Amino acid sequence: MNLSKFPKIELHLHLDGSVRPSTVSNILNLNKKDVEKEMIVDTSCNDLNDYLTKFDLPLTILQTKNNLIKVSEELANDLKKDGIIYAEIRFAPILHTNNGLSCEEVIEAVIEGISMVDIKINLIICLMRNVSEEDNYKVINAGLKYINNRVVGFDLAGAEAIYKTSNFKELFKYISKYNIPFTIHAGEADGIDSIKSAIEFGAKRIGHGVRIMDDVNMIKYAKDNNITFEVCPTSNIDTKIYKEYKEHAIKKMYDNNLNITINTDNRTVSNITLTEEYNKLINTFNFSLEDIKNMNITAINASFISDIDKENLKQEYILKYNKFIKNGENNE
């Protein structure tokens, strides 16, 4: 089934985990195969902490304005080619300041890069679990300057099991004062308590969140409070949350009427496109194209854009979906 032109929405996508290996290879003058080994996970990956080491090499090049612009533009082109009509790309500005760039300069470079491509993209600014509170406040204050200029929300990322979600209450209290939406990585490497903390802080979206299935009461609570889960199946296999794709909780989550969106997480690290992810879901769990469409509509409803923009995007999405079905573009 050729789903490359199937219209797609992506809400959970990391910039530094989606850099083209060829770009890193060219900039650092390294052998491409060696670079791919450093940037793409293989079966020897043990857990999320192991997975996160794959970001080290791309981060070495993402310390200049020009490289940030280039990589952001390339990712926007990759998304467009993958049939994505709206995306929210996330990144942690503090990780790109090693060579003297300010957080503001980092954000501006990414805005410039994505603006070069004719595709609707907004940005989510990541706070990091492993940096100082002072640095995270610096990132929040930088991000606030670009609200309504591509920046639409915040996130908390990093080694979830080591740095507990509950420790970051004050940061999200501060963000909430400005009525800015946020998502939090939770219920991935850590258990149900991380999801509880994220929802208590006011997160309406949860990054991953597959551990929600461990608690019947939390499933009901998530439904009652309209919480949306940014599910990244292949990534979860890579980080050994599940041994095999067929064990993934996404079908159970969908059958329990939770709000589900489908995402790649890191296109390069997990060596996946959204087209490939859809095919895996269809082949493994027998999801229909209508199911996939429904999850994309859920993604639009959960996106960090205005209600008017959501309605316009929904209309655009349905038009493109109907055209895809009518033209039989799902056939090889």
C-alpha positions in Angstrom: 0.0 0.0 0.0 1.4 3.3 -1.0 0.6 5.8 1.7 3.2 8.4 0.9 0.5 10.8 -0.3 -1.9 10.0 2.5 -2.3 13.3 4.4 -0.6 13.2 7.8 -0.3 15.3 11.0 2.7 14.8 13.3 2.8 16.2 16.8 5.8 14.5 18.4 9.0 15.0 16.4 12.5 15.9 17.7 14.6 18.1 15.4 18.0 16.7 16.7 16.7 13.1 16.3 15.7 13.7 12.7 18.9 15.1 11.1 20.0 13.5 7.8 23.1 11.4 8.4 24.4 12.6 5.0 24.3 16.2 6.4 26.3 15.3 9.5 28.7 13.3 7.3 29.3 16.2 4.9 29.8 18.8 7.6 32.1 16.7 9.7 33.8 15.1 6.7 33.1 11.6 8.1 32.3 8.3 6.4 28.5 8.1 6.0 28.2 4.5 7.1 30.1 5.3 10.3 27.8 8.3 10.9 24.7 6.1 10.4 26.0 3.7 13.1 26.4 6.6 15.5 22.9 8.1 14.7 20.6 5.1 14.1 19.7 2.6 16.8 20.1 -1.1 16.3 19.0 -4.1 18.3 21.7 -3.6 20.9 19.9 -0.6 22.3 18.9 -1.5 25.9 16.6 1.3 27.0 15.8 5.0 26.6 19.1 6.1 28.2 20.9 4.1 25.5 18.7 5.5 22.8 19.5 9.1 23.9 23.2 8.6 23.1 22.3 8.7 19.4 21.7 12.4 19.7 25.3 13.2 20.6 26.8 13.3 17.1 24.1 15.4 15.5 24.2 17.8 18.4 27.9 18.5 17.7 26.9 20.2 14.4 23.8 21.9 15.7 25.7 24.7 17.4 25.8 27.3 14.6 23.0 29.3 13.0 23.8 28.1 9.5 23.7 24.5 10.5 20.4 24.9 12.4 18.9 26.7 9.5 20.0 24.0 7.1 18.9 21.0 9.2 15.5 22.7 9.9 14.9 23.3 6.2 15.9 19.8 5.3 13.5 18.3 7.9 10.7 20.5 6.6 11.4 19.1 3.1 11.5 15.5 4.5 8.1 16.0 6.1 6.5 17.5 3.0 7.8 14.5 1.0 6.3 12.2 3.6 2.8 13.6 3.0 2.7 15.7 6.2 0.5 18.8 6.0 1.0 20.0 9.6 3.7 19.3 12.1 4.9 20.5 15.5 8.7 20.1 15.7 10.3 20.1 19.1 13.8 20.9 20.2 15.7 22.1 23.3 17.4 25.4 22.7 19.8 25.0 25.6 21.4 22.0 23.9 22.5 24.3 21.0 24.3 27.0 23.0 27.6 25.2 23.5 29.4 27.5 21.1 27.9 30.8 22.3 24.5 31.0 20.6 21.8 32.4 22.8 18.5 30.5 23.2 16.9 33.3 21.2 19.3 32.9 18.3 18.7 29.1 18.3 15.0 29.6 18.0 15.3 32.2 15.3 17.6 29.9 13.2 15.0 27.1 13.4 12.2 29.5 12.5 14.2 30.7 9.5 14.9 27.1 8.3 11.3 25.8 8.5 10.0 29.1 6.9 11.9 28.2 3.7 9.5 25.3 2.9 5.9 25.6 1.9 4.5 23.4 4.7 2.6 24.3 7.9 5.1 23.8 10.8 5.1 25.2 14.3 7.6 24.7 17.1 7.5 23.2 20.7 10.3 24.3 23.0 11.7 21.5 25.2 12.9 21.9 28.7 15.4 19.3 29.7 15.2 17.1 32.8 19.0 17.0 33.3 19.8 20.7 33.2 19.7 23.3 35.9 16.4 24.9 36.9 18.0 28.3 36.0 18.7 27.1 32.5 15.1 25.8 32.1 13.7 29.2 33.2 16.1 30.8 30.7 14.6 28.6 27.9 11.0 29.3 29.0 11.6 33.1 28.9 13.3 32.8 25.5 10.5 30.7 24.1 7.8 33.1 25.4 9.3 35.8 23.1 8.3 33.8 20.0 4.7 32.8 21.0 2.6 33.5 17.9 5.8 33.5 15.8 5.9 29.7 15.1 6.4 28.8 18.8 3.1 27.3 20.1 4.0 25.4 23.3 6.5 23.7 25.7 7.6 20.2 26.5 9.8 18.4 29.1 12.2 15.8 27.6 15.1 13.7 28.7 15.8 10.7 30.9 12.4 10.2 32.5 13.2 7.4 34.9 16.2 9.2 36.3 14.7 12.7 36.7 11.1 12.2 37.9 8.4 14.3 36.3 7.1 15.3 39.8 10.3 17.4 40.3 9.3 19.9 37.7 6.0 21.2 39.1 7.2 24.8 39.6 8.4 25.2 35.9 4.9 24.3 34.6 3.2 26.5 37.2 5.3 29.3 35.7 4.4 28.4 32.1 0.7 28.1 33.1 0.7 31.7 34.2 1.0 32.7 30.5 -1.7 30.3 29.4 0.7 28.5 27.0 -0.1 24.9 26.3 2.4 22.2 27.0 3.0 18.5 26.6 5.2 16.3 28.8 7.1 13.1 28.0 5.6 10.7 30.5 4.7 7.1 30.9 7.5 6.0 28.6 10.6 5.0 30.5 8.8 5.7 33.8 5.5 4.4 35.1 2.0 5.6 35.7 3.1 8.2 38.3 4.8 10.3 35.7 1.6 10.5 33.7 -0.3 11.5 36.9 2.2 14.3 37.6 2.0 15.6 34.0 -1.8 15.7 34.0 -1.8 17.3 37.5 0.5 20.1 36.1 -2.0 20.8 33.4 -0.7 18.9 30.4 -3.4 18.2 27.9 -1.0 16.1 25.8 1.3 13.3 26.9 4.4 12.4 25.0 4.3 8.6 24.6 2.1 7.7 27.7 1.8 4.0 26.9 2.0 3.1 30.6 -1.6 4.6 30.9 -2.7 1.0 30.2 -1.3 -0.1 33.6 -4.1 1.7 35.5 -7.9 1.4 34.7 -8.7 4.5 36.8 -6.2 6.6 34.9 -7.6 5.4 31.6 -11.0 6.7 32.7 -9.5 9.9 34.1 -7.6 10.6 30.8 -10.8 10.1 28.8 -12.9 12.3 31.1 -10.2 15.1 30.9 -9.7 14.8 27.1 -6.0 14.0 27.4 -4.3 13.1 24.1 -1.4 10.7 23.8 1.4 11.3 21.3 2.2 7.6 20.6 5.5 6.7 18.8 5.3 2.9 18.3 8.7 2.2 16.6 10.5 4.4 19.0 9.0 2.4 21.9 10.3 -0.9 20.4 13.7 0.7 20.0 13.8 1.7 23.7 12.7 -1.8 24.7 9.4 -0.8 26.3 8.0 -3.7 24.2 10.0 -6.6 22.7 8.0 -6.7 19.5 5.8 -4.4 17.5 2.8 -6.7 18.0 3.0 -6.2 21.8 2.6 -2.4 21.6 -0.3 -0.9 23.5 -1.5 1.4 20.7 -4.4 -0.9 19.6 -5.6 -1.4 23.2 -5.4 2.4 23.7 -7.4 3.0 20.6 -10.0 0.3 21.5 -10.3 2.0 24.9 -11.3 5.2 23.1 -8.3 7.1 24.3 -7.2 10.1 22.2 -4.4 8.7 20.1 -2.0 10.3 17.6 0.7 8.6 15.6 4.2 9.9 15.5 7.8 9.0 14.6 9.5 10.6 17.6 12.9 10.7 15.8 12.9 10.0 12.1 16.7 9.3 12.0 17.4 7.6 15.3 14.5 5.2 14.8 15.0 5.1 11.0 11.3 5.6 10.4 8.9 7.7 8.3 5.3 8.3 9.2 4.3 6.5 6.0 6.3 3.4 7.2 4.7 3.7 10.7 1.2 3.7 9.2 2.0 0.6 7.1 3.3 -1.2 10.2 0.1 -0.3 12.1 -2.1 -1.5 9.3 -0.1 -4.7 8.8 0.3 -5.6 12.5 -3.0 -4.4 14.1 -5.3 -4.3 11.0 -6.0 -0.6 11.5 -8.1 0.7 8.6 -7.4 3.9 6.6 -10.5 5.3 8.4 -8.8 4.5 11.8 -5.7 6.3 10.7 -7.7 9.3 9.4 -9.5 9.4 12.8 -6.2 9.5 14.6 -5.1 12.4 12.4 -8.3 14.3 13.2 -7.5 13.7 16.9 -4.1 15.2 16.3 -5.6 18.3 14.7 -7.9 18.7 17.7 -5.0 18.3 20.1 -2.6 20.6 18.2 -1.4 23.8 19.8 -3.0 26.1 17.3 -6.1 28.3 17.5 -9.6 26.9 17.2 -10.0 28.8 13.8 -6.8 27.3 12.5 -7.9 23.8 13.7 -11.2 24.1 11.8 -9.3 25.3 8.6 -6.8 22.5 9.0 -9.5 19.9 9.5 -11.3 21.0 6.4 -8.0 20.9 4.4 -7.3 17.4 5.9 -10.7 15.9 5.0 -10.4 17.3 1.4 -7.0 15.7 0.9 -8.1 12.5 2.5 -11.2 12.2 0.3 -9.1 13.0 -2.8 -6.6 10.3 -1.7 -9.4 7.7 -1.4 -11.2 8.8 -4.6 -8.1 8.7 -6.7 -7.1 5.3 -5.4 -3.7 6.6 -4.4 -3.5 3.9 -1.8 -2.7 1.4 -4.6 0.8 0.7 -5.8 
